[in-house]
Amino acid sequence: MKNLKLGIKISVGFGLLILIACVLGGLAVVNMRSVEVESTRLAKEYVPEVNVGNAVERASLLTMVEMRGYGYSENKKELDAGLRNLGELKRALAEAKAHSDKYPALVKLREDVGKAQAKATEYEKLINDTASRMEAIAGVRRTLDQAATEFVKNCEGYQSSQSKALIEEIGKGLAPEALKDRAEKVDAITGILDAGTVIRIGNYRGQLYRDPRIIEDAVKGFAELDHALETLRAKTRNDANLRQLTGIKDATQKYRQALLDFLDNYKALQELTAKRLD
């Protein structure tokens, strides 16, 4: 190298500089192309993936909030809002699937969107089952109200007729034994009315505190009520009073069956709530 002329040395030096510049320039171009590719993927794949993911999350959370509210309030407006949000969720999941199909590199999105769609379908079925149970409970409550009205009406009718007869018999100066029998009937029907009231209060408390065990305890009260009713029937002779006792018995049977139906539907609702949460 020492024997080379100065001009050649300078030429070689410039040549090396040019070569190095070309290599560096080439590396820069390669890097810029790589950045361009990543920037394009960021804009067309990753950012839309995040956006659609946020849409899925938002719709799913709103759906769950509305359904939880519906479970507590039984307000159909919240059910309708939950179904609307579920529709938004399904649309967002459809967009997510279309996006994952368009860009195969989004492996995780493609794997998870299928699972999410399956769960959304399962959740929709749970919503429909919940709405059906809620409608059934509304029907049961109507039956409870009707049965309670019949029960009270017939109890008060029997009580009124016996009280009136007792006053008349006292006025006539009937024997104490006859008056005692009439007074026992008044006392018996009052006890039956009170027993029915205790059962109804147990029903209301159970629904208020959302505790089916309170209602189950209330149902146990029918055994004593039925026994008192049969005992009173054995002492009753008047046809009108016997019809009233029959009405009382029919009402208690309706009320008891309605309570059992309520318990069945309410326990099913609790299970559905747990499954929706899961």
Helices and strands as residue ranges (DSSP letters): H 6-41, I 42-46, H 47-73, H 76-102, H 107-172, H 176-208, H 212-235, H 239-277
